[in-house]
Amino acid sequence: MAMAFKMAATGMWVTDECKNSFMDMKWKKEHRYIVFKIDEGSRLVTVDKLGGPTEGYDDLTASLPTDDCRYAVFDFDFVTVDNCRKSKIFFIAWSPTASRIRAKILYATSKDGLRRALDGISYELQATDPTEMGFDVIRDIAK
C-alpha cells in the first residue's frame, strides 16, 4: 500500500485512500461525508465510512462512535440569502468525553497533518458531544 502523506509530529501516515476519497467528494460529489479513523497498530489514518451522495448530516452524526475519537469531513450544500447555491467542506474533530485519554491525545496531535493532506477544507469544528456539532451550528458557520 502506498502512503500519501506522513504526519511528522506523530509519525502517522495518511493513506492514499483518504486523499482519493476526499477528492472524489470534493470534485465528483460521490460522497456527502467521510469518516476517518486512526489505526494505532499500523499508525495509519484510514477511511472508516463513506457517506453516499444522498445521505445527510444526521447520517454522519449517527455514524460517529459515542466512545471513540474520529475525524470527519462533510460537504455542506446550501443556498445563500442572494439565492446562490454554495458548497463548503467542514472538517470535524470528534473527541467524545467517553473516549480514552490516549485516543484523545493521539487524535489531537494528528489533526493538523490530516487537515494539510486534505486540500479544500473551508471550516473546522472540534466537538466533544453532539450539541457542539449540531446542524444549526454548521448552518450558522456557513452563512
DSSP file with accessible surface (Angstrom, degrees, kcal/mol):
  #  RESIDUE AA STRUCTURE BP1 BP2  ACC     N-H-->O    O-->H-N    N-H-->O    O-->H-N    TCO  KAPPA ALPHA  PHI   PSI    X-CA   Y-CA   Z-CA
    1    1 A M              0   0  172      0, 0.0     2,-0.3     0, 0.0     0, 0.0   0.000 360.0 360.0 360.0 128.7    0.0    0.0    0.0
    2    2 A A        -     0   0   62      1,-0.0    14,-1.0     2,-0.0     2,-0.5  -0.582 360.0-136.9 -80.0 140.2    1.4    3.4   -1.0
    3    3 A M  E     -A   15   0A  73     -2,-0.3    12,-0.2    12,-0.2     3,-0.1  -0.839  13.6-167.3 -99.4 133.8    1.5    6.1    1.7
    4    4 A A  E     +     0   0A  33     10,-1.5     2,-0.3    -2,-0.5    11,-0.2   0.866  66.0   4.2 -89.9 -39.3    0.5    9.5    0.6
    5    5 A F  E     -A   14   0A  63      9,-1.4     9,-3.1     2,-0.0     2,-0.4  -0.962  59.1-144.6-156.7 126.6    1.5   11.8    3.4
    6    6 A K  E     -A   13   0A 109     -2,-0.3     2,-0.9     7,-0.2     7,-0.2  -0.817  15.3-139.4 -97.2 133.1    3.3   11.4    6.6
    7    7 A M  E >>> -A   12   0A   3      5,-3.7     4,-1.9    -2,-0.4     5,-0.8  -0.810  17.0-159.4 -90.4 104.8    2.3   13.5    9.6
    8    8 A A  T 345S+     0   0   88     -2,-0.9    -1,-0.2     1,-0.2   102,-0.0   0.832  80.1  58.8 -58.5 -40.6    5.7   14.4   11.1
    9    9 A A  T 345S+     0   0   94      1,-0.2    -1,-0.2   100,-0.1   101,-0.1   0.866 123.2  19.2 -62.7 -36.2    4.6   15.3   14.6
   10   10 A T  T <45S-     0   0   18     -3,-0.7    -1,-0.2     2,-0.1    -2,-0.2   0.507  98.0-118.8-114.3  -6.8    3.1   11.9   15.4
   11   11 A G  T  <5 +     0   0   20     -4,-1.9     2,-0.2     1,-0.3    -3,-0.2   0.645  65.4 144.2  74.6  13.4    4.6    9.5   12.8
   12   12 A M  E   < -A    7   0A   0     -5,-0.8    -5,-3.7    32,-0.1     2,-0.4  -0.546  40.0-143.1 -82.7 153.3    1.1    8.8   11.5
   13   13 A W  E     -Ab   6  44A  90     30,-2.2    32,-3.5    -7,-0.2     2,-0.6  -0.943   3.5-142.3-117.8 139.0    0.5    8.2    7.8
   14   14 A V  E     -Ab   5  45A   0     -9,-3.1   -10,-1.5    -2,-0.4    -9,-1.4  -0.877  28.5-130.8 -96.3 124.3   -2.5    9.3    5.7
   15   15 A T  E >>  -A    3   0A   2     30,-1.8     4,-1.4    -2,-0.6     3,-0.6  -0.317  15.4-117.0 -74.1 158.5   -3.3    6.6    3.2
   16   16 A D  H 3> S+     0   0   58    -14,-1.0     4,-3.2     1,-0.2     5,-0.3   0.841 115.1  65.0 -60.1 -33.5   -3.9    7.3   -0.5
   17   17 A E  H 3> S+     0   0   98      1,-0.2     4,-2.5     2,-0.2     5,-0.2   0.888  99.5  52.1 -57.9 -38.9   -7.5    6.1    0.0
   18   18 A C  H <> S+     0   0    0     -3,-0.6     4,-2.1    27,-0.3    -1,-0.2   0.956 114.2  41.0 -62.3 -50.4   -8.1    9.0    2.4
   19   19 A K  H  X S+     0   0   72     -4,-1.4     4,-2.4     1,-0.2    -2,-0.2   0.915 116.3  49.1 -66.5 -42.2   -6.9   11.6   -0.1
   20   20 A N  H  X S+     0   0   96     -4,-3.2     4,-2.3     2,-0.2    -1,-0.2   0.906 111.6  48.9 -65.7 -41.5   -8.6    9.9   -3.1
   21   21 A S  H  X S+     0   0   10     -4,-2.5     4,-1.9    -5,-0.3    -1,-0.2   0.906 111.1  51.0 -64.1 -40.0  -11.9    9.6   -1.3
   22   22 A F  H  X S+     0   0    1     -4,-2.1     4,-3.0    -5,-0.2    -2,-0.2   0.927 110.1  48.5 -63.4 -43.6  -11.7   13.3   -0.3
   23   23 A M  H  X>S+     0   0   74     -4,-2.4     4,-2.9     1,-0.2     5,-0.7   0.895 109.6  53.1 -64.9 -37.2  -11.0   14.4   -3.9
   24   24 A D  H  X5S+     0   0   40     -4,-2.3     6,-1.9     2,-0.2     4,-0.8   0.869 112.8  45.1 -63.9 -35.3  -14.0   12.2   -5.1
   25   25 A M  H  X5S+     0   0    0     -4,-1.9     4,-0.7     4,-0.2    -2,-0.2   0.938 117.0  44.4 -71.0 -45.9  -16.2   14.0   -2.5
   26   26 A K  H  <5S+     0   0   40     -4,-3.0    -2,-0.2    -5,-0.2    -3,-0.2   0.921 129.8  18.7 -67.6 -47.5  -14.8   17.5   -3.4
   27   27 A W  H  <5S+     0   0  178     -4,-2.9    -3,-0.2    -5,-0.2    -2,-0.1   0.836 134.0  32.6 -98.2 -38.5  -14.8   17.3   -7.2
   28   28 A K  H  <<S-     0   0  135     -4,-0.8    -3,-0.2    -5,-0.7    -2,-0.1   0.522  89.7-134.5 -99.0  -9.5  -17.1   14.5   -8.2
   29   29 A K     <  +     0   0   87     -4,-0.7    -4,-0.2    -5,-0.4    -3,-0.1   0.832  57.3 141.8  58.9  34.0  -19.7   14.7   -5.3
   30   30 A E        +     0   0   85     -6,-1.9     2,-0.4    -9,-0.1    -5,-0.2   0.713  64.7  36.9 -76.0 -23.1  -19.5   10.9   -4.9
   31   31 A H        -     0   0   24     -7,-0.2    21,-0.2    21,-0.2     3,-0.1  -0.981  57.5-158.7-130.5 144.6  -19.7   11.2   -1.1
   32   32 A R  S    S-     0   0   52     19,-2.2    43,-2.8    20,-0.4     2,-0.3   0.798  84.3  -1.6 -86.2 -33.2  -21.6   13.5    1.2
   33   33 A Y  E     -CD  51  74A   0     18,-0.7    18,-3.0    41,-0.2     2,-0.4  -0.977  58.3-150.7-151.6 163.4  -19.2   12.8    4.1
   34   34 A I  E     -CD  50  73A   0     39,-2.1    39,-2.3    -2,-0.3     2,-0.5  -0.998   8.3-155.2-137.1 134.1  -16.2   10.7    5.0
   35   35 A V  E     -CD  49  72A   0     14,-2.8    13,-3.4    -2,-0.4    14,-1.7  -0.946  14.7-164.0-108.8 130.4  -15.3    9.4    8.5
   36   36 A F  E     -CD  47  71A   0     35,-3.3    35,-2.1    -2,-0.5     2,-0.3  -0.857   5.4-171.8-112.9 149.2  -11.6    8.7    9.2
   37   37 A K  E     -C   46   0A  74      9,-2.4     9,-2.9    -2,-0.3     2,-0.5  -0.950  22.7-122.3-135.8 158.8  -10.0    6.7   12.0
   38   38 A I  E     -C   45   0A  13     -2,-0.3     2,-0.9    31,-0.2     7,-0.2  -0.894  14.0-149.5-100.5 125.5   -6.5    6.1   13.2
   39   39 A D  E  >> -C   44   0A  74      5,-3.0     4,-1.7    -2,-0.5     5,-1.2  -0.852  10.3-163.9 -91.2 105.2   -5.3    2.5   13.4
   40   40 A E  T  45S+     0   0   50     -2,-0.9    -1,-0.2     1,-0.2     5,-0.0   0.831  82.8  55.6 -63.2 -32.5   -2.9    2.7   16.3
   41   41 A G  T  45S+     0   0   73      1,-0.2    -1,-0.2    -3,-0.1    -2,-0.0   0.944 120.1  27.4 -67.3 -47.1   -1.2   -0.6   15.4
   42   42 A S  T  45S-     0   0   57      2,-0.1    -1,-0.2   -29,-0.0    -2,-0.2   0.548 101.1-128.8 -92.9  -8.1   -0.3    0.3   11.8
   43   43 A R  T  <5 +     0   0   98     -4,-1.7   -30,-2.2     1,-0.2     2,-0.4   0.858  61.9 137.7  61.7  38.4    0.0    4.1   12.5
   44   44 A L  E   < -bC  13  39A  20     -5,-1.2    -5,-3.0   -32,-0.2     2,-0.6  -0.922  54.7-139.6-115.9 141.8   -2.3    4.8    9.5
   45   45 A V  E     +bC  14  38A   0    -32,-3.5   -30,-1.8    -2,-0.4   -27,-0.3  -0.892  39.5 176.1 -92.9 122.1   -5.2    7.2    9.1
   46   46 A T  E     - C   0  37A  25     -9,-2.9    -9,-2.4    -2,-0.6     2,-0.5  -0.797  37.3 -92.1-125.4 167.0   -7.8    5.3    7.1
   47   47 A V  E     + C   0  36A  21     -2,-0.3   -11,-0.3   -11,-0.2     3,-0.1  -0.698  35.2 178.5 -80.2 125.8  -11.3    5.7    5.8
   48   48 A D  E     -     0   0A  58    -13,-3.4     2,-0.3    -2,-0.5   -12,-0.2   0.814  66.6  -1.0 -94.6 -40.0  -13.8    4.3    8.3
   49   49 A K  E     - C   0  35A  73    -14,-1.7   -14,-2.8     2,-0.0     2,-0.5  -0.984  55.0-151.1-155.5 140.7  -17.0    5.2    6.5
   50   50 A L  E     - C   0  34A  66     -2,-0.3     2,-0.5   -16,-0.2   -16,-0.2  -0.965  17.7-144.7-111.7 127.0  -18.1    6.8    3.2
   51   51 A G  E     - C   0  33A   0    -18,-3.0   -19,-2.2    -2,-0.5   -18,-0.7  -0.795  22.2-121.6 -92.4 128.2  -21.5    8.5    3.1
   52   52 A G    >   -     0   0   20     -2,-0.5     3,-1.5   -21,-0.2   -20,-0.4  -0.116  28.6-101.2 -62.9 164.4  -23.3    8.3   -0.1
   53   53 A P  T 3  S+     0   0   70      0, 0.0   -22,-0.1     0, 0.0    -1,-0.1   0.737 122.1  50.2 -63.3 -20.6  -24.4   11.3   -2.1
   54   54 A T  T 3  S+     0   0  139      2,-0.1     2,-0.1     0, 0.0    -2,-0.1   0.542  89.3 101.3 -95.2  -6.0  -28.0   11.1   -0.9
   55   55 A E    <   -     0   0   49     -3,-1.5     2,-0.2     1,-0.1    -4,-0.1  -0.390  59.6-149.3 -76.3 158.6  -27.0   10.7    2.8
   56   56 A G     >  -     0   0   28     -2,-0.1     4,-1.5     1,-0.0     3,-0.4  -0.490  32.8 -82.9-119.4-171.6  -27.4   13.7    5.1
   57   57 A Y  H  > S+     0   0   10      1,-0.2     4,-2.5     2,-0.2     5,-0.2   0.852 123.2  59.1 -65.6 -34.2  -25.8   15.3    8.2
   58   58 A D  H  > S+     0   0  123      1,-0.2     4,-2.1     2,-0.2    -1,-0.2   0.870 103.2  53.6 -63.5 -34.5  -27.9   13.1   10.5
   59   59 A D  H  > S+     0   0   73     -3,-0.4     4,-1.2     2,-0.2    -1,-0.2   0.895 108.6  50.0 -65.8 -39.6  -26.3   10.0    8.9
   60   60 A L  H >X S+     0   0    0     -4,-1.5     3,-0.8     2,-0.2     4,-0.6   0.962 111.5  46.3 -61.8 -52.3  -22.9   11.4    9.6
   61   61 A T  H >< S+     0   0   47     -4,-2.5     3,-0.8     1,-0.3    -2,-0.2   0.871 110.8  53.8 -62.4 -34.1  -23.6   12.1   13.2
   62   62 A A  H 3< S+     0   0   86     -4,-2.1    -1,-0.3     1,-0.2    -2,-0.2   0.772 103.9  57.0 -69.2 -25.1  -25.2    8.7   13.6
   63   63 A S  H << S+     0   0   29     -4,-1.2    -1,-0.2    -3,-0.8    -2,-0.2   0.588  85.4  95.6 -85.1  -7.7  -22.0    7.0   12.2
   64   64 A L  S << S-     0   0   13     -3,-0.8     5,-0.1    -4,-0.6     6,-0.0  -0.679  80.3-119.2 -84.6 132.1  -19.7    8.6   14.8
   65   65 A P        -     0   0   28      0, 0.0     3,-0.3     0, 0.0    -2,-0.1  -0.348   7.7-140.7 -69.3 150.5  -19.0    6.3   17.9
   66   66 A T  S    S+     0   0  114      1,-0.2    32,-0.5    32,-0.1    33,-0.1   0.603  99.3  36.6 -85.0 -10.7  -20.0    7.6   21.3
   67   67 A D  S    S+     0   0  104     31,-0.1    33,-0.4    30,-0.1     2,-0.3   0.158 110.8  55.9-130.0  18.7  -16.9    6.2   23.0
   68   68 A D  S    S-     0   0   44     -3,-0.3     2,-0.1    31,-0.2    31,-0.1  -0.994  76.9-109.0-150.0 153.5  -14.0    6.7   20.5
   69   69 A C        +     0   0    0     -2,-0.3     2,-0.3    26,-0.1   -31,-0.2  -0.440  37.0 166.2 -81.4 155.4  -12.5    9.6   18.5
   70   70 A R  E     - E   0  94A  28     24,-2.0    24,-2.7    -2,-0.1     2,-0.4  -0.967  29.6-130.3-155.0 163.9  -12.8   10.1   14.8
   71   71 A Y  E     -DE  36  93A   1    -35,-2.1   -35,-3.3    -2,-0.3     2,-0.3  -0.906  29.2-177.5-111.1 152.1  -12.2   12.8   12.1
   72   72 A A  E     -DE  35  92A   0     20,-2.3    20,-3.6    -2,-0.4     2,-0.4  -0.993  18.4-156.2-146.9 150.8  -14.9   13.6    9.6
   73   73 A V  E     -DE  34  91A   0    -39,-2.3   -39,-2.1    -2,-0.3     2,-0.4  -0.985  13.8-167.4-123.9 141.1  -15.4   15.8    6.6
   74   74 A F  E     -DE  33  90A   8     16,-2.1    16,-2.8    -2,-0.4     2,-0.9  -0.997  17.5-142.3-132.3 129.8  -18.9   16.9    5.5
   75   75 A D  E     - E   0  89A   1    -43,-2.8     2,-0.7    -2,-0.4    14,-0.2  -0.820  23.7-162.6 -93.1 104.4  -19.8   18.6    2.2
   76   76 A F  E     - E   0  88A  11     12,-3.0    12,-2.3    -2,-0.9     2,-0.4  -0.807   4.0-165.6 -97.2 114.1  -22.5   21.1    3.2
   77   77 A D  E     + E   0  87A  54     -2,-0.7     2,-0.3    10,-0.2    10,-0.2  -0.846  21.6 153.5 -96.4 136.9  -24.6   22.4    0.3
   78   78 A F  E     - E   0  86A  32      8,-2.5     8,-3.2    -2,-0.4     2,-0.5  -0.952  41.2-116.3-154.2 169.9  -26.7   25.5    0.9
   79   79 A V  E     - E   0  85A  70     -2,-0.3     6,-0.2     6,-0.2     4,-0.0  -0.962  31.1-136.0-115.2 128.9  -28.4   28.5   -0.7
   80   80 A T    >   -     0   0   36      4,-2.8     3,-2.0    -2,-0.5    63,-0.1  -0.210  31.4 -99.5 -75.6 173.1  -27.2   32.0    0.3
   81   81 A V  T 3  S+     0   0  147      1,-0.3    -1,-0.1     2,-0.1    62,-0.0   0.748 126.7  59.5 -64.7 -21.6  -29.5   34.9    1.0
   82   82 A D  T 3  S-     0   0  131      2,-0.1    -1,-0.3     0, 0.0    -2,-0.1   0.243 122.5-109.4 -87.5   9.2  -28.7   36.1   -2.6
   83   83 A N  S <  S+     0   0  137     -3,-2.0     2,-0.4     1,-0.2    -2,-0.1   0.831  71.3 143.6  65.7  36.2  -30.2   32.7   -3.8
   84   84 A C        -     0   0   62     -4,-0.0    -4,-2.8     0, 0.0     2,-0.4  -0.899  51.0-126.0-105.2 135.8  -26.8   31.3   -4.9
   85   85 A R  E     +E   79   0A 190     -2,-0.4     2,-0.3    -6,-0.2    -6,-0.2  -0.669  37.8 175.4 -80.1 130.5  -26.1   27.6   -4.4
   86   86 A K  E     -E   78   0A 102     -8,-3.2    -8,-2.5    -2,-0.4     2,-0.4  -0.902  21.3-155.4-132.2 162.1  -22.8   27.1   -2.5
   87   87 A S  E     -E   77   0A  44     -2,-0.3     2,-0.4   -10,-0.2   -10,-0.2  -0.994  11.5-178.8-140.0 129.8  -20.9   24.2   -1.1
   88   88 A K  E     -E   76   0A  61    -12,-2.3   -12,-3.0    -2,-0.4     2,-0.5  -0.990  20.8-136.0-129.5 139.4  -18.5   24.3    1.9
   89   89 A I  E     -E   75   0A  11     31,-0.4    33,-2.4    -2,-0.4    34,-1.7  -0.849  18.0-158.4-100.4 126.0  -16.5   21.4    3.3
   90   90 A F  E     -Ef  74 123A   0    -16,-2.8   -16,-2.1    -2,-0.5     2,-0.5  -0.846   5.9-151.5-102.5 137.4  -16.3   21.1    7.1
   91   91 A F  E     -Ef  73 124A   0     32,-2.9    34,-2.8    -2,-0.4     2,-0.5  -0.937  16.3-165.4-104.4 127.4  -13.6   19.2    9.0
   92   92 A I  E     -Ef  72 125A   0    -20,-3.6   -20,-2.3    -2,-0.5     2,-0.8  -0.964  13.6-159.3-120.7 123.3  -14.9   17.8   12.3
   93   93 A A  E     -Ef  71 126A   6     32,-2.9    34,-2.6    -2,-0.5     2,-0.6  -0.907  17.6-161.4 -99.2 106.1  -12.6   16.5   15.0
   94   94 A W  E     +Ef  70 127A  15    -24,-2.7   -24,-2.0    -2,-0.8    34,-0.2  -0.810  23.6 158.7 -95.8 117.3  -14.8   14.3   17.1
   95   95 A S        -     0   0   14     32,-2.9   -26,-0.1    -2,-0.6   -29,-0.1  -0.659  23.8-159.8-138.7  78.7  -13.5   13.5   20.6
   96   96 A P    >   -     0   0    5      0, 0.0     3,-1.8     0, 0.0    33,-0.2  -0.214  27.3-117.1 -65.8 153.4  -16.3   12.4   22.9
   97   97 A T  T 3  S+     0   0  103     31,-1.2   -30,-0.1     1,-0.3    32,-0.1   0.838 112.4  58.6 -56.8 -34.7  -15.9   12.7   26.6
   98   98 A A  T 3  S+     0   0   75    -32,-0.5    -1,-0.3    30,-0.2   -31,-0.1   0.538  84.6 105.3 -77.9  -4.9  -16.3    8.9   27.0
   99   99 A S  S <  S-     0   0    7     -3,-1.8   -31,-0.2     1,-0.1    -4,-0.0  -0.330  82.8 -88.9 -77.2 160.7  -13.2    8.1   24.7
  100  100 A R     >  -     0   0  126    -33,-0.4     4,-2.2     1,-0.1     5,-0.2  -0.332  28.3-125.1 -67.4 147.9   -9.9    7.0   26.1
  101  101 A I  H  > S+     0   0  117      1,-0.2     4,-2.4     2,-0.2     5,-0.2   0.914 111.6  55.1 -58.8 -43.1   -7.3    9.7   27.1
  102  102 A R  H  > S+     0   0  154      1,-0.2     4,-2.5     2,-0.2    -1,-0.2   0.911 108.3  48.2 -59.1 -41.9   -4.7    8.1   24.8
  103  103 A A  H  > S+     0   0    0      2,-0.2     4,-2.8     1,-0.2     5,-0.3   0.918 109.5  52.7 -66.0 -41.9   -7.1    8.3   21.8
  104  104 A K  H  X S+     0   0   57     -4,-2.2     4,-2.2     1,-0.2    -2,-0.2   0.922 112.4  45.0 -59.6 -44.2   -7.9   12.0   22.6
  105  105 A I  H  X S+     0   0  101     -4,-2.4     4,-2.5     2,-0.2     5,-0.2   0.929 113.5  49.6 -66.2 -45.9   -4.2   12.9   22.7
  106  106 A L  H  X S+     0   0   23     -4,-2.5     4,-1.3    -5,-0.2    -2,-0.2   0.933 114.1  44.3 -60.5 -46.4   -3.4   10.9   19.5
  107  107 A Y  H  X S+     0   0   11     -4,-2.8     4,-1.1     1,-0.2    -1,-0.2   0.897 113.0  51.8 -68.0 -37.8   -6.3   12.5   17.6
  108  108 A A  H  < S+     0   0   63     -4,-2.2     4,-0.4    -5,-0.3     3,-0.3   0.914 113.0  44.2 -65.6 -40.1   -5.5   16.0   18.8
  109  109 A T  H  < S+     0   0   74     -4,-2.5     4,-0.2     1,-0.2    -1,-0.2   0.708 116.7  46.0 -80.1 -16.7   -1.8   15.7   17.9
  110  110 A S  H  X S+     0   0    0     -4,-1.3     4,-1.6    -5,-0.2     3,-0.3   0.572  87.7  90.1 -98.6 -10.1   -2.5   14.2   14.4
  111  111 A K  H  X S+     0   0   39     -4,-1.1     4,-2.5    -3,-0.3     5,-0.2   0.895  83.2  51.2 -58.2 -47.8   -5.3   16.5   13.4
  112  112 A D  H  > S+     0   0   91     -4,-0.4     4,-2.1     1,-0.2    -1,-0.2   0.870 107.0  54.4 -64.2 -35.5   -3.2   19.2   11.6
  113  113 A G  H  > S+     0   0    4     -3,-0.3     4,-1.4    -4,-0.2    -1,-0.2   0.918 110.1  45.9 -64.1 -42.1   -1.4   16.7    9.5
  114  114 A L  H  X S+     0   0    0     -4,-1.6     4,-1.3     1,-0.2     3,-0.2   0.933 110.5  53.9 -66.3 -42.8   -4.6   15.2    8.1
  115  115 A R  H  < S+     0   0   72     -4,-2.5     3,-0.4     1,-0.2     6,-0.2   0.893 107.6  50.7 -58.4 -40.6   -6.0   18.7    7.5
  116  116 A R  H  < S+     0   0  163     -4,-2.1    -1,-0.2     1,-0.2    -2,-0.2   0.845 107.8  53.3 -66.5 -32.2   -2.9   19.6    5.4
  117  117 A A  H  < S+     0   0    8     -4,-1.4     2,-0.9    -3,-0.2    -1,-0.2   0.744 101.6  64.7 -74.1 -22.3   -3.3   16.4    3.4
  118  118 A L  S >< S-     0   0    2     -4,-1.3     3,-0.7    -3,-0.4     2,-0.4  -0.812  78.4-161.3-105.8  93.1   -7.0   17.3    2.6
  119  119 A D  T 3   +     0   0  122     -2,-0.9    -3,-0.1     1,-0.2    -2,-0.0  -0.606  66.2  42.0 -80.8 125.2   -6.8   20.4    0.5
  120  120 A G  T 3   +     0   0   29     -2,-0.4   -31,-0.4     1,-0.3     2,-0.4   0.540  65.3 148.8 120.0  13.9  -10.0   22.5    0.2
  121  121 A I    <   -     0   0   23     -3,-0.7    -1,-0.3    -6,-0.2   -31,-0.2  -0.638  23.4-172.1 -80.7 131.5  -11.5   22.5    3.8
  122  122 A S        +     0   0   52    -33,-2.4     2,-0.3    -2,-0.4   -32,-0.2   0.857  63.6  13.9 -90.4 -42.1  -13.4   25.6    4.5
  123  123 A Y  E     -f   90   0A  71    -34,-1.7   -32,-2.9     2,-0.0     2,-0.4  -0.955  60.2-148.2-138.9 156.2  -14.2   25.3    8.2
  124  124 A E  E     -f   91   0A  64     -2,-0.3     2,-0.4   -34,-0.2   -32,-0.2  -0.978  10.0-171.6-128.5 140.1  -13.2   23.3   11.2
  125  125 A L  E     -f   92   0A  18    -34,-2.8   -32,-2.9    -2,-0.4     2,-0.5  -0.980  11.2-156.5-126.4 142.6  -15.1   22.2   14.3
  126  126 A Q  E     -f   93   0A  97     -2,-0.4     2,-0.4   -34,-0.2   -32,-0.2  -0.982  23.5-178.8-113.4 125.0  -13.9   20.5   17.4
  127  127 A A  E     +f   94   0A   0    -34,-2.6   -32,-2.9    -2,-0.5    -2,-0.0  -0.987  30.2 172.5-133.4 137.7  -16.7   18.5   19.2
  128  128 A T  S    S+     0   0   48     -2,-0.4   -31,-1.2     1,-0.3   -30,-0.2   0.473  82.1  21.3-113.5 -13.2  -16.9   16.5   22.4
  129  129 A D  S >  S-     0   0   57    -33,-0.2     3,-1.6   -32,-0.1     4,-0.4  -0.973  88.2-102.0-148.6 160.6  -20.7   16.0   22.3
  130  130 A P  G >  S+     0   0   89      0, 0.0     3,-1.4     0, 0.0   -69,-0.0   0.782 113.9  64.5 -57.4 -28.6  -23.4   16.1   19.5
  131  131 A T  G >  S+     0   0  109      1,-0.3     3,-0.9     2,-0.2     6,-0.1   0.809  94.8  60.2 -67.5 -25.8  -24.6   19.6   20.5
  132  132 A E  G <  S+     0   0   79     -3,-1.6    -1,-0.3     1,-0.2    -6,-0.1   0.597 115.7  33.2 -76.3 -11.9  -21.3   21.2   19.6
  133  133 A M  G <  S+     0   0    2     -3,-1.4    -1,-0.2    -4,-0.4    -2,-0.2  -0.001  85.7 148.3-131.6  30.7  -21.6   20.0   16.0
  134  134 A G    X>  -     0   0   16     -3,-0.9     4,-1.9     1,-0.1     3,-0.6  -0.155  62.6-106.4 -63.2 161.7  -25.4   20.2   15.5
  135  135 A F  H 3> S+     0   0   85      1,-0.3     4,-2.8     2,-0.2     5,-0.2   0.871 121.1  57.5 -59.3 -36.4  -26.8   21.0   12.1
  136  136 A D  H 3> S+     0   0   85      2,-0.2     4,-2.4     1,-0.2    -1,-0.3   0.873 104.7  52.0 -63.7 -33.8  -27.7   24.5   13.3
  137  137 A V  H <> S+     0   0   40     -3,-0.6     4,-2.1     2,-0.2    -2,-0.2   0.945 111.3  46.7 -65.5 -45.9  -24.0   25.1   14.2
  138  138 A I  H  X S+     0   0    0     -4,-1.9     4,-2.1     1,-0.2    -2,-0.2   0.938 113.6  48.6 -60.3 -47.8  -22.9   24.0   10.7
  139  139 A R  H  X S+     0   0  108     -4,-2.8     4,-1.0     1,-0.2    -1,-0.2   0.915 111.2  49.4 -61.8 -43.8  -25.6   26.2    9.0
  140  140 A D  H  < S+     0   0   88     -4,-2.4     3,-0.3     1,-0.2    -1,-0.2   0.878 111.5  48.7 -67.1 -36.8  -24.7   29.3   11.1
  141  141 A I  H  < S+     0   0   58     -4,-2.1    -1,-0.2     1,-0.2    -2,-0.2   0.895 108.4  54.5 -68.9 -38.7  -21.0   29.0   10.3
  142  142 A A  H  <        0   0    4     -4,-2.1    -1,-0.2    -5,-0.2    -2,-0.2   0.708 360.0 360.0 -72.2 -17.8  -21.5   28.5    6.6
  143  143 A K     <        0   0  176     -4,-1.0   -63,-0.1    -3,-0.3    -3,-0.1   0.117 360.0 360.0 -57.7 360.0  -23.6   31.7    6.1
